[in-house]
Amino acid sequence: MTDRRRVLVVSDRYPPEIAGGAELSLHDTLKALDPVEWECRVIALSDRAGVRRTTFDGIPVAFVGSEDGWPVRLGQIKARLSPMGRWQKRLIGPFVALGLLVAYLAQSFAGIGRRLGRVVLLAMLAAFDRDHFGRLEEAYDRRSPPSRLIQAAIDDWHPDIVHFDNKDSIMLSPTLDTGSARTVAMVRDHRFFCGHPRQRMMVGERACATCAFGCVGDLGQPQRGMIEREMAQAITLRHAALAGIDTVLTTSDYLVDQLARAGVGQIAMALGNPHPPVADYARAADGVVRADPPEILFVGHLRDAKGPMVLIDCLPQLADALDTFKLVFAGRGPLHDAIVARAQAMGLGRHVEMLGFAPRDDIYRRLARASVVVGPTIGPEGFGRLPLEAAIARRPIVASAQGGHLETIIDGTTGRLVAPGDRTALAQAIVDLVTHPDAAAAMGEAAHAHVLDRFSAQAVADRLVGAWRTLLGQA
């Protein structure tokens, strides 16, 4: 019997502390690995200071508090400045302008001048340009708590592979001496080719093909010039981190193409993401039946890239074609009030239900009640978990024909794909499925079979193992 191969997984977050789509996908994949062949340990970044160790579903996990590379924390700045009223901001406006000018000039100098300039820039923009600017990129320090803990684990445990999962973990890789261990980076989103702090990948309602800084085009100088410089530096730092990795994996062919277009090499394959556990859905949705009147379900963060305003604009067309229905929004975000206001302005607020944040089991129950699931994204999804969740519930999905949706949805068979931002086509596809329940049920069954075959945790784990074996020369 050969010794088990050791894999140290470094992740941006991990359950049970955080249970978002990326973290759940990683955990479900690791659980499906053969424990006879692979021994995995996880180090996960955390918003909480200190180090905490636990075992989750048999996988050892160490959580370590991460910190901004800045001498001043963005969260502290926002907390101090957010209570200011509009008149207070106007009163100190000249001082803000002076601060921005100092920051702009300091950008031209090396050493302490540049760093101080970046701190001033961070403070000013965090307070006054939050929509365009959230967090400046900064290379991690070898002395940071995450770097020290990961380096100690490498030195003590001697893993065969160090697997960096998602952007912040990948950015730690240049600070580490991995010795003889091979390295893998898992890219799950747009942050290696989109410089926007919230990886919008869009300008207005138009998706970006390359980063030309159009998302900050409405700002004047010097703010625009400084932000463009910071965005460009962020992408440069991220590409430099990937350049030191042996093998780069992604969740979708779409991300493979985007990385190749950005000049990133050593890309091995797209793994996909595993679907949610069928047993979890069955337990949560037990006894729940499809709602009458029909429910049309949106699940996701209520921000522009997810397209909730596109969906709410479909209300008049839906109301003309359907006698009764509910448009259900499960999620929270900055567009919550705008969605409600738009529906009320149309006189159609009775058709809208806002759930706010919903735990995973509540989402499963809402999927069981829904007639149609909708993913009207304007910005392309790197992969997209919603089509998998809809498929596990045997519900058809209507989604935008871009990004990862093109790989998880078979148009006309497992769901419907429409042009991003096309309200008329989106509304008509929803109406067609609601008014033809037999066809919708057939699509839901086809989606279920497709996702179980292509995106099971075992299938994704097998593809991951194939990449690891190739890296170790075992293929």
C-alpha positions, 0 to 999 in steps of 0.5 A: 500500500502506498502512502497517502498523498498530503494536500494542504488546502488554503481557502479564502473562507470555509464552513462552518464559519462561512457557508457561501457557494464557493466554500460549500463547493470546495467542501463538498468536493473535498468530502468526495475524495478517496481518504485512502489516497488523499489526506487533506487539511484546510487553512481558511482565512477569517475575519476574526482575529486569532487562530481556531482549530476544528474538524468539520465533516472529518476534515481538519480546519484551522481558521486564521484571522486575515488582515488588510495589508494597510496600516489603516483598516478600511472597516475602521475608516468607514465606521468613523466616516459613515455617520457624517451627514451631507452638510458635513461632507460639504463643509469639509469638501475643500479639505477632501480635495486637498487630501486627494491632491496630496495623495495624487502627488504622492503617488509619483514618489517611491517609498514612504511617500507612495505608501502614505499617499495610498493611505490618504487615497484609501481614506478619502475614497472609502468615504466619498466614492464607495460605489466605485471603490471598496478596497485597494489591493496590496501584496501580503506580508510574509509576517502576516498571521496567515503567511506565518501559519501556512508556512509553519504547516508546510514546514511541519507537515511536508505536503505533496501539494499546496492548493490555493482556493480563490483569490485571497488565498492565491495572493498569499502564495508569493509569501510562502516557501513551498519547498518540494510541494507542487502548487495549484490555484483554483480561480473561481471568479473574475478578480484575475482579469477585472480590476473593479473591487466588486468584480462587476465585469460590466459597464452599465448593462454591457458586459466587459470583454477586457478591462478598459476601466470603463466602470469608473468613466463617470469620475473626474480627475484626479480620482479617475486616474488614481483609481485606474492606476490602483485597478491596474496594479491590482490585476498586475499583482494578481497575475504575478501571484498566478505566475508562480503557481504550477497549475491553474484550475477554474470552475468553467471554460468561460473562466479558462477563456478569460484567463487565457485572454488575459495572458495567464498560462499553465491553465489545466482545466475547468472542474465545474462545481458540485451540485448541492447534496440531494439529501439536504434538499430532500430533507428541507423540502419534505412535504412542500408543494408547488405554490398556487398562485405560481411563484417566480423565484430570484435567489441572489445578492440584490446588486446590479450585476445579478439583474434584479432590476431587469426582472422587476422591469418584467412585471407589467408584461408578466401581469398582462399574461398571468392572472395571478403570480408572485415574484419572490426575491430571496436575498439582500443587498443595496437594490432592495429599496429600489426594487420595492419602489419600482414595483409600487410605482408600477402599481404592481407591488402586490405581486412582489415578495421580498424575503431578505436573507434566507438560510439554505434550508429556507431557500430549498423550501422556496425552490420547492414552491417555485414554478420557475427560477430566474437568473437574469444576470447582467454581469457574467457568472464565473460559474453560477450555483443557482442553475444547480440548485434549481436542477436539484429541485427539478425546477426549470431556470430562465437565465442570461446566456453568458458566462458559466450559464452556457455550461450549466444550462442546455437551452430548450432542454434543461431551461431557457437562455435569453440575451442579458438585459432583454426584458421582453425575452426574459418575461416571455420565457417565464410566461411560457414556462408558467403557462405550460406546466408539463413542459416546465416539469419535463425541463426540470427533470432533464435538468436534474438528470443533467446536473447529477451526471455532470456536476456531482461531487464525485465527478468534480472530485475525480476531475480535481484528482486527475489534475493533482495526479498529472501535477505529481506525474502519476497520470 
